[in-house]
């Protein structure tokens, strides 16, 4: 089992009334989102009996996002992608099958580090619209029938502003997860086999276009194909800033985690450390009852725009 808790870090709003000339102005404090956090245990358990078989396993990963820009020869013909135009960072935390998670993380890393700048034509005037696509998507720059030579006033750096958004990163993660899970649809999984590979992910990113942190949760579900085969898939969901996400032992700890998070905001206390302490209490509680499933070390990962910091706590 696993216990992962993720949400938006908040801080108390600044009191500007102390600098105001209006003596009638009043200050109403609010908690404002200023970053993201995720806390996680590090136990790996046996799926059959929930017995802990090791601890110290890293469940939160940082991935660099790369958007590559096209390179053109002096005559204006497209050559290749040789230079990274823009980078970003995202963190991922998973709960569930470690083998499935590793397969998914490999897929996500490949796709996020291989984004491409391309284009499409406007439906009416056929003007150029610059786009960011996955490396595995059809790319008109590779199609000679589109344009063989490009003018000097096309594909300039200023044309690429706003392409690498939080939504693009989130959609790429969603695609990558479903692409990784496609291999399972080749096999006739029963419900027990589906549960054994069940994996959920939470991901955080800073969107430089909307100027906000974004937290997404990806919960795995399943459907029956036309041939009756059980097909796993996932759908992303943007987490509101006033909510907290729990992965893993949701039945045992989700209600209390949400209450602690809410109380922290209403008390004007930044919630990241509050949720870390709750995680530590949960691990101690499970250990005191002689149970398995979650264990120290615990970790806390925070995101402040492009900066990701991780700390590990032995107890």
NUPAKE-107087 format. One line per field, with one value per residue (C-alpha): x, z, y. Coordinates in pm, 1 decimal. Example, Ala and Ser with C-alpha at 12.3 -4.5 7.8 and 13.67 -1.06 7.14 Angstrom:
% NUPAKE-107087
x <- (1230.0:1367.0)
z <- (780.0:714.0)
y <- (-450.0:-106.0)
This chain:
% NUPAKE-107087
x <- (0.0:92.1:-9.1:45.7:-106.4:-73.9:-214.6:-147.7:78.3:-79.0:33.4:-155.1:-228.5:-29.0:-189.8:-161.0:-389.0:-94.7:46.0:-286.7:-380.3:-743.8:-805.3:-1135.4:-977.9:-996.4:-785.3:-959.2:-694.8:-708.7:-497.2:-342.1:-192.9:182.4:307.7:250.6:346.0:331.2:418.2:469.8:572.9:828.2:700.2:665.7:422.1:320.2:-8.5:-138.5:-101.0:-15.9:306.0:585.1:880.3:1104.6:1109.1:1302.3:1147.8:1119.7:756.8:798.2:990.7:1092.7:1088.9:1227.8:1000.2:1162.8:1009.2:1227.2:1225.4:1277.4:1604.5:1612.5:1894.7:2010.0:1776.8:1477.1:1410.5:1328.2:1612.0:1548.0:1501.9:1844.1:1778.1:1558.8:1353.4:1196.3:1205.5:981.2:963.7:696.7:678.7:493.2:392.0:237.6:46.3:-5.6:194.7:563.5:610.0:316.3:431.0:782.2:638.9:415.0:693.5:921.3:646.4:580.0:950.8:993.5:696.7:763.4:1125.7:1042.2:776.5:803.3:713.4:513.8:226.7:-118.6:-314.4:-600.7:-925.8:-1026.9:-720.8:-472.0:-232.3:24.9:-74.4:222.9:161.1:337.7:290.6:420.4:705.9:478.0:207.0:184.6:403.7:336.3:698.7:788.5:543.2:714.2:379.3:311.9:599.0:946.8:1108.3:1021.3:1072.0:1297.4:997.3:848.4:926.4:1083.2:1128.7:857.7:614.3:654.1:547.7:275.6:307.0:441.2:141.3:48.6:-246.7:-17.2:203.6:-100.7:-247.1:87.3:101.9:-252.5:-168.6:153.5:-25.6:-292.1:-30.1:165.1:-151.8:-242.6:-16.4:-245.9:-538.8:-360.1:-424.8:-754.2:-725.1:-963.6:-1059.5:-791.2:-519.8:-649.6:-637.8:-282.4:-164.8:-381.5:-176.7:-272.0:-63.7:-67.0:136.3:228.2:344.0:384.3:201.2:397.9:108.6:-167.9:86.0:-39.0:53.9:-156.5:-208.2:-357.2:-473.1:-492.0:-707.1:-714.2:-1041.3:-1144.0:-1395.8:-1493.1:-1387.6:-1606.7:-1456.6:-1519.5:-1154.8:-1097.2:-919.3:-747.0:-738.1:-698.0:-853.3:-690.3:-860.4:-739.6:-745.4:-904.1:-673.4:-884.4:-872.2:-617.9:-557.1:-499.1:-359.2:-321.9:-487.2:-780.0:-1035.6:-828.0:-694.3:-865.2:-1140.9:-901.5:-646.7:-909.2:-1017.6:-660.3:-601.1:-920.2:-843.5:-495.1:-632.8:-899.6:-631.8:-405.7:-133.9:58.4:-64.8:248.3:407.7:68.2:13.4:367.6:299.6:-29.4:154.9:405.9:123.3:-44.3:273.9:324.8:-40.1:-14.7:310.3:165.7:-120.3:128.1:8.6:195.3:139.8:314.8:652.1:931.0:1129.1:874.4:936.2:806.2:844.7:755.8:725.9:771.7:727.1:1014.6:1194.5:1139.4:1283.1:1265.2:1337.0:1345.6:1250.4:1363.0:1082.1)
z <- (0.0:-11.4:139.7:-70.6:3.6:-241.3:-259.8:-302.6:-55.9:75.9:261.7:437.3:218.3:277.6:475.6:244.9:467.1:692.5:408.8:309.2:371.9:399.6:771.0:698.8:494.4:656.4:612.3:552.6:557.0:299.5:221.0:-123.6:-324.8:-370.0:-471.4:-458.5:-219.6:-204.3:92.5:57.0:249.8:102.4:164.1:-102.1:-8.5:-135.3:-324.0:-200.8:175.2:206.0:385.8:364.2:175.7:167.1:247.9:128.6:-217.0:-411.7:-500.7:-613.2:-930.3:-1097.8:-1476.9:-1698.3:-1982.0:-2313.4:-2608.1:-2916.8:-3199.2:-3567.0:-3745.7:-4104.5:-4357.2:-4517.5:-4813.0:-4577.4:-4586.3:-4264.2:-4137.4:-3787.5:-3419.5:-3275.6:-3009.0:-2700.6:-2711.2:-2363.7:-2054.6:-1755.3:-1461.9:-1325.0:-1032.3:-1028.1:-731.8:-773.3:-569.2:-681.8:-877.3:-891.4:-1218.6:-1382.3:-1242.0:-1381.4:-1724.0:-1704.8:-1581.3:-1864.3:-2113.5:-1953.8:-1949.0:-2315.9:-2425.8:-2202.4:-2310.2:-2680.5:-2740.5:-3080.1:-3222.3:-3542.0:-3717.9:-3864.4:-4112.2:-4019.9:-4161.4:-4329.4:-4447.7:-4425.4:-4220.2:-4001.1:-3647.1:-3441.3:-3221.8:-2977.3:-3040.2:-2916.1:-3108.8:-3199.8:-3355.5:-3730.8:-3802.3:-4117.0:-4113.6:-4215.6:-4507.5:-4820.0:-4984.2:-4722.7:-4777.2:-4899.9:-4815.3:-4537.1:-4536.1:-4286.3:-4110.3:-4009.2:-3706.7:-3506.1:-3129.0:-3068.5:-3255.7:-2992.6:-2689.4:-2486.4:-2644.1:-2340.8:-2107.4:-1796.6:-1985.2:-2261.2:-2002.8:-1826.0:-2153.0:-2248.4:-1914.6:-1968.4:-2319.1:-2198.3:-1923.9:-2159.4:-2420.3:-2160.8:-2050.9:-2407.0:-2378.8:-2109.1:-2351.1:-2554.1:-2272.3:-2130.2:-1782.4:-1512.7:-1230.1:-996.6:-1255.3:-1316.5:-944.0:-925.6:-1188.3:-1061.3:-1041.7:-980.9:-1022.2:-907.6:-1103.0:-1036.0:-1274.5:-1301.7:-1601.4:-1726.1:-1947.8:-1685.5:-1415.9:-1174.3:-1021.3:-1139.0:-968.8:-1165.0:-1046.1:-1273.1:-1141.6:-1323.8:-1439.7:-1677.8:-1948.0:-2158.8:-2520.3:-2801.1:-2753.6:-2380.0:-2289.1:-1980.4:-2090.2:-1830.0:-1888.6:-1698.9:-1714.3:-1577.6:-1338.9:-1233.0:-854.5:-711.2:-496.4:-184.9:-204.7:-118.7:-304.5:-134.3:-317.4:-180.7:156.9:81.4:278.6:594.2:575.1:309.9:529.8:805.0:556.5:398.4:741.4:846.9:519.8:556.7:919.5:824.2:570.1:805.2:1073.0:827.8:859.6:546.0:490.1:356.0:695.4:847.4:594.6:644.8:1016.6:942.2:721.2:997.1:1245.6:1003.6:962.5:1339.7:1387.6:1137.6:1291.8:1645.5:1539.8:1411.1:1056.0:729.9:423.7:486.8:641.5:697.3:550.8:450.5:195.0:126.1:-219.9:-286.5:-606.3:-630.2:-997.6:-1172.4:-852.7:-699.2:-355.8:-188.1:174.6:335.1:696.6:866.0:1122.0)
y <- (0.0:364.9:695.6:1005.1:1344.8:1634.9:1984.0:2352.6:2527.8:2848.0:3154.9:3430.0:3730.6:4046.8:4329.3:4631.4:4844.6:4923.7:5134.3:5290.0:5653.1:5547.8:5500.7:5328.4:5050.5:4708.1:4397.7:4065.0:3790.9:3512.7:3209.9:3238.5:2948.5:2998.7:2654.8:2281.0:2003.2:1626.2:1404.4:1031.6:723.9:482.9:130.0:-137.9:-411.1:-751.2:-712.1:-1046.6:-1000.6:-625.7:-721.1:-464.8:-610.9:-300.4:68.7:371.4:340.6:667.7:736.7:1098.3:1175.0:1501.0:1514.3:1788.2:1894.6:1988.9:2172.3:2145.1:2397.5:2314.5:2377.4:2501.2:2500.2:2829.9:2771.1:2756.2:2383.5:2199.1:1982.2:1846.1:1932.0:2014.2:2277.0:2297.8:2616.7:2599.3:2379.7:2326.5:2084.1:1856.2:1616.6:1286.0:1071.9:729.9:477.2:120.3:-133.1:-40.3:-229.8:-53.9:280.7:233.5:154.3:462.9:693.4:578.5:661.7:1001.5:1089.8:1000.4:1208.9:1511.4:1535.6:1512.6:1778.6:1948.2:2287.2:2249.4:2425.6:2393.2:2602.5:2831.6:2694.2:3020.9:3210.8:2920.8:3133.0:2961.3:2867.7:2752.2:2448.5:2218.0:1847.2:1513.3:1356.3:1064.9:1283.2:1343.9:1644.1:1852.1:1969.0:1614.0:1629.6:1765.5:1846.5:2114.9:2360.5:2276.1:2608.0:2850.5:3228.3:3405.5:3561.5:3224.2:3006.6:3286.8:3259.7:3518.3:3294.6:3022.8:3224.5:3053.6:2709.2:2521.4:2541.1:2348.3:2202.0:2071.5:1901.7:1755.0:1626.2:1472.7:1291.5:1162.4:1041.2:879.5:688.0:557.8:474.1:273.9:94.8:-6.8:-309.1:-449.7:-452.2:-718.2:-960.3:-1079.1:-933.7:-1044.6:-810.4:-950.0:-890.1:-538.9:-463.5:-597.2:-346.1:-58.6:261.9:623.4:936.2:1296.7:1552.9:1914.2:2185.7:2562.5:2709.5:3012.4:3121.8:3131.7:3221.3:2957.2:2625.7:2333.2:1997.9:1709.2:1368.6:1064.5:782.1:450.0:301.5:24.3:-50.4:-348.0:-351.6:-481.8:-826.0:-815.9:-756.6:-541.4:-221.0:0.1:375.5:701.3:1049.0:1362.8:1602.7:1946.8:1970.1:2289.1:2500.6:2443.5:2063.4:1796.1:1469.5:1134.1:830.9:480.4:429.6:660.3:461.6:484.1:840.8:1055.0:1197.8:1303.0:1437.5:1662.7:1783.7:1864.4:2048.7:2251.4:2333.9:2446.2:2693.5:2825.0:2873.6:3059.3:2793.5:2682.6:2324.6:2149.5:2087.5:2011.7:1733.4:1605.1:1572.7:1397.8:1148.4:1080.4:1027.5:787.5:582.2:563.6:465.3:181.8:59.8:77.5:-147.3:-403.3:-353.0:-304.6:-95.1:235.9:307.2:556.0:723.7:986.3:1257.7:1606.5:1757.2:2120.5:2320.3:2696.0:2776.9:2597.6:2500.6:2156.5:2071.3:1731.8:1647.0:1302.8:1228.6:906.8:918.9)
